[in-house]
Amino acid sequence: MSQVNSKDGTAIAYERVGKGPPLILVDGALCSRAFGPMPKLASLLAPEFTVYLYDRRGRGESGDTTPYDKDREIEDLAALIGVAGGAAALVGLSSGAALALEAAAARLPVTRIVAYEPPYIEPAGATRGRAHQGRLQALVTEGNRGGAVRYFMRDMIGVPAPVVWIMRLLPVWRKLKAVGHTLPYDSAVMGDFTVPTARLAKVAVPTLIMHGSKTDPRLKRAAGEVAGTFQQAQSLTLAGQNHNVDTSVLAQAVAEFLRAGDPN
């Protein structure tokens, strides 16, 4: 494990595997280097790419300077891009996909983007998504991380109540609660959960927007809207996949897209 200091001094933990053009993996909500799909995805991509996987601030071995601001997470990516040699591709899943798009819109030296199912689940003009961050933050401030995870799963994702109840009995629940305090961060990245058309129009690098054929219809709609906001976007549907995408299927699509942009 290595560390790099972000602009505000926060230590960001990361590791590097593989050899080839640099790419940075950006996790979605509740995931880290120790929990989630990125370690397996990194190992699948390592034969062709130098892969950087990191703990987003507040997770794993990274620091968590307060108060939180979305721009600080973009600065974290800037620091990692510096470690990677000054330019890198970004591969993001879920809210991590939205963060990768925000980083490119902020004119970070991003070479290519792969965004899988950025969760802009509200249609244009909707306002109900604005309440999520406040509710999550209130639960975290009360010390109720479990309540924040439940709210995220039930009220935001729509996981059936019996499934959430069963999850609370499993060892995985402890891992989810441990990073429950970062859920307001993901909500801040998503804003009101509508596609930020004006900002994404600033993305000026080749981008692949993907979704699964069996995923939530809201995510399919969001992927189409995002792809339609800038000229250099391609769309791809992964057959048989949902939000919990098979990393081997994802890795193949990522490699093919990034390989096409490598002049070597």
C-alpha positions in Angstrom: 0.0 0.0 0.0 1.2 3.5 -0.9 -0.1 7.0 0.0 -0.3 10.3 -1.8 -1.4 13.6 -0.2 -4.3 15.3 -1.8 -4.3 19.1 -2.1 -5.9 19.6 1.3 -3.3 17.3 2.9 -5.6 14.2 3.2 -3.6 11.0 2.8 -5.1 8.8 0.0 -4.2 5.1 0.1 -3.6 3.3 -3.2 -1.9 0.4 -4.8 -0.6 -0.2 -8.2 -0.6 -3.4 -10.2 0.2 -4.4 -13.8 2.2 -2.8 -16.6 1.0 -0.6 -19.5 -1.0 2.6 -20.0 -2.2 4.0 -16.6 -5.8 3.7 -15.5 -7.4 4.5 -12.2 -10.4 2.6 -10.8 -13.0 4.7 -9.0 -15.3 2.9 -6.6 -19.0 3.4 -6.0 -20.8 3.7 -2.7 -19.6 1.6 0.3 -16.7 0.0 -1.7 -13.0 0.2 -1.2 -9.8 -1.7 -2.0 -10.7 -4.3 0.6 -14.4 -4.6 -0.3 -16.1 -4.6 -3.7 -15.3 -5.4 -7.3 -12.2 -3.4 -7.9 -9.5 -5.8 -6.7 -10.7 -8.5 -9.1 -11.2 -6.0 -11.9 -7.6 -4.7 -11.3 -6.2 -8.2 -11.6 -8.1 -8.8 -14.9 -6.8 -5.6 -16.4 -3.2 -5.8 -15.0 -1.8 -7.8 -18.0 -2.4 -4.8 -20.3 -2.5 -1.8 -18.0 -0.9 -0.2 -15.0 -3.9 -0.2 -12.7 -4.3 2.1 -9.7 -7.0 1.2 -7.2 -7.5 3.5 -4.2 -9.6 4.1 -1.1 -11.8 7.0 -1.6 -11.6 9.5 1.3 -13.2 8.2 4.5 -12.7 4.6 3.5 -10.1 1.9 4.2 -6.7 3.4 4.8 -7.4 6.9 3.4 -7.9 10.0 5.5 -11.1 11.9 5.9 -10.6 15.6 6.3 -13.8 17.6 7.2 -15.8 19.3 6.0 -16.4 17.1 3.0 -16.7 18.7 -0.5 -17.1 17.0 -3.9 -14.2 19.1 -5.2 -11.9 17.5 -2.6 -12.6 14.1 -4.2 -11.7 15.6 -7.6 -8.4 16.8 -6.1 -7.8 13.3 -4.8 -8.0 12.0 -8.4 -5.7 14.8 -9.5 -3.1 13.6 -7.0 -3.5 10.1 -8.2 -3.1 11.1 -11.8 0.1 12.9 -10.8 1.4 9.6 -9.3 0.4 7.8 -12.5 2.6 10.1 -14.6 0.4 13.1 -15.3 -2.4 11.6 -17.3 -4.6 8.5 -16.9 -7.8 6.8 -18.0 -10.6 6.6 -15.4 -12.9 3.6 -14.9 -15.8 4.3 -12.6 -18.7 2.2 -11.3 -22.0 3.7 -10.1 -21.3 6.9 -8.1 -17.6 6.4 -9.0 -18.6 6.7 -12.6 -20.3 10.0 -11.9 -17.1 11.1 -10.0 -15.0 10.2 -13.0 -17.2 12.2 -15.3 -17.0 15.2 -12.9 -13.2 14.9 -12.8 -13.1 15.1 -16.6 -15.5 18.0 -16.7 -13.2 19.8 -14.2 -10.5 19.5 -16.9 -8.2 17.0 -15.1 -5.7 15.3 -17.5 -7.9 12.3 -18.2 -7.2 10.4 -21.4 -10.4 8.2 -21.6 -13.3 7.4 -19.3 -15.3 4.2 -18.8 -18.5 4.9 -16.8 -20.7 2.0 -15.8 -24.2 2.9 -14.7 -23.8 6.4 -13.2 -26.9 6.5 -10.9 -28.6 9.6 -12.1 -31.9 7.9 -11.2 -34.1 11.0 -11.3 -35.6 12.4 -14.5 -34.7 15.9 -15.7 -36.5 18.5 -13.6 -37.1 16.2 -10.6 -36.4 17.7 -7.1 -36.9 14.8 -4.7 -33.3 13.6 -5.1 -32.1 16.8 -3.3 -33.3 15.4 0.1 -31.1 12.3 0.1 -27.9 14.0 1.2 -29.5 15.8 4.1 -31.2 12.7 5.4 -28.1 10.6 5.1 -26.0 13.3 6.9 -28.6 13.6 9.7 -28.4 9.8 10.3 -24.6 9.9 10.3 -24.5 12.9 12.7 -26.7 10.9 15.0 -24.2 8.1 15.0 -26.6 5.9 13.2 -24.5 4.5 10.4 -26.7 1.4 10.1 -29.7 3.7 9.6 -27.8 5.5 6.8 -27.1 2.2 5.1 -30.7 1.1 5.4 -31.9 4.4 4.0 -29.5 4.1 1.1 -30.7 0.6 0.3 -34.4 1.0 0.9 -35.2 4.6 0.0 -32.6 5.3 -2.6 -31.9 1.9 -4.3 -35.2 0.3 -3.7 -33.9 -3.0 -2.1 -36.9 -4.9 -0.7 -37.3 -4.6 3.1 -37.0 -8.4 3.7 -33.7 -8.4 1.8 -32.3 -5.6 3.9 -33.4 -7.3 7.1 -31.6 -10.5 6.1 -28.5 -8.5 5.2 -28.4 -7.1 8.7 -27.9 -10.6 10.0 -24.9 -11.3 7.8 -21.2 -10.4 8.4 -21.3 -8.1 5.4 -23.5 -5.7 7.3 -20.5 -4.8 9.6 -18.5 -3.9 6.6 -21.2 -1.7 5.2 -21.8 0.1 8.5 -18.0 0.8 8.8 -18.2 3.1 5.8 -21.8 4.2 6.2 -20.6 7.7 7.2 -19.4 8.2 3.5 -22.8 7.8 2.0 -23.4 11.5 2.2 -20.3 11.9 0.1 -21.6 9.8 -2.7 -24.9 11.7 -2.5 -23.0 15.0 -2.8 -21.3 13.7 -5.9 -24.7 12.9 -7.4 -26.3 16.2 -6.5 -30.0 16.0 -7.1 -29.5 12.7 -8.9 -30.5 14.2 -12.3 -28.0 14.2 -15.2 -25.9 17.5 -14.9 -26.1 18.2 -18.6 -24.3 21.5 -18.5 -21.3 20.2 -16.6 -21.0 16.9 -18.5 -21.1 18.9 -21.8 -17.6 20.0 -20.8 -16.2 16.5 -21.0 -13.9 16.5 -23.9 -12.3 13.0 -23.9 -13.5 9.8 -25.5 -16.0 8.1 -23.1 -17.7 4.8 -22.9 -21.0 4.7 -21.1 -22.2 1.3 -20.2 -25.2 -0.4 -18.6 -26.5 -3.9 -18.2 -29.4 -5.3 -20.2 -31.1 -6.5 -16.9 -30.5 -3.5 -14.8 -32.9 -1.0 -13.3 -34.8 0.9 -16.0 -33.8 4.2 -14.3 -30.1 3.3 -14.8 -30.7 2.5 -18.5 -32.4 5.8 -19.0 -29.6 7.6 -17.2 -26.9 5.9 -19.3 -28.7 7.1 -22.5 -29.0 10.6 -21.2 -25.4 10.8 -20.2 -24.2 9.5 -23.5 -26.3 12.1 -25.3 -24.6 15.0 -23.5 -21.3 15.1 -25.3 -20.0 14.2 -28.8 -17.2 11.8 -27.9 -19.4 9.3 -26.0 -20.1 5.7 -27.0 -22.8 3.5 -25.6 -22.6 -0.2 -24.8 -25.1 -2.6 -23.3 -23.7 -5.6 -21.5 -26.0 -8.5 -22.1 -27.3 -10.3 -19.0 -25.8 -7.8 -16.6 -27.2 -5.6 -13.9 -25.8 -3.1 -11.4 -23.7 -5.8 -9.8 -21.8 -6.4 -13.0 -19.7 -9.5 -13.6 -16.1 -8.1 -13.5 -14.8 -10.5 -16.2 -17.5 -9.1 -18.6 -16.7 -5.6 -17.6 -13.0 -6.0 -17.9 -13.3 -7.3 -21.5 -15.3 -4.2 -22.5 -13.0 -1.8 -20.6 -9.9 -3.3 -22.2 -11.3 -3.2 -25.8 -12.3 0.4 -25.4 -9.0 1.5 -23.9 -7.0 -0.6 -26.3 -8.6 1.3 -29.2 -7.2 4.5 -27.9 -3.7 3.3 -27.4 -1.5 4.3 -30.3 1.0 1.5 -29.5 
